[in-house]
């Protein structure tokens, strides 16, 4: 009896530890959207991307040197493919997101980015010939309807503002790049651990940012305030390094479908944070669109349908 109680206590502690770990990851990602907005007050969208990943690359390089044995060996034939998926799926993703947040609220940006799992399903159907069940199709339609509502009516007079539409398009492209990164990197995961592939992709992909470095970067960095530095350090160390590491540790403990449910909280928390930080307007159409996005995501990842396919 004592052994059984000890096992139950140990399991409960492990589960609590896992939940707390995921809460840290979700909060770090939710805060990323308003912190990008803060960073854009002092840096251009390109310079913000460069500074964020300069910090990330420094941290990942140190981890790579100190924990080299834990990483899969980088094969020469994979350097160019990993550079391409790193630049498109990570760098272009963040460039598009940073550009879009100049004209779009953090809440709207986080909701559009939240459709990445849906886009992965669509791309997997097109390129990997994976089947899509009826329930999943319904979820996709509902989620994309929500994105359309946010894009056109999520902000007062949004449909008349060209810059706002460009911002929305940039974030949608960013989300597509994030989905492409997952699809194209799937085959490489046969030879690399998830953490190894992420570190290699970010370090190699960051090389593609070098041509964008100019005098404005140094001028803006020298004039950055403590708020600006805090935003950049948070985005680099917490939202990227800590968030990515927790995500891959979680994948070893639970399945992707089990941990994906936590991602639904990101746009909700991001909208709440940005409301209190920036007093961003939350219109009825924004709430409707957001509700449709989250509902569509939940329906598209319906466990009942997954179990029926397995049976």
Buried (B, 14 or more C-beta within 10 A) or exposed (E): EEEEEEEEEEEEEEEEEBEEBBEBBBBBBBBBBBBBBBBBEBBBBBBBBBBBBBBBBEBBEEBBEEEEEEBBEBEEEBEEBBBBBBBBBBBBBBBBBBBBBBBBBBBBBBBBBBBBBBBBBBBBBEEEEEEBBEBBBBBBBBBBBBBBBBBBBBBEEBEEBEEBBBBBBBBBBBBBBBBBBBBBBBEBEEBBBBBBBBBBBBBBBBEBBEEBEEEEBEEBBEEBEEEBBBBBBBBBBBBBBBBBBBBBBBBEBBEEEEBBBBBBBBBBBBBBBBBEBBEBEBBEBBBBBBBBBBBBBBBBBBEEBBEEEEE
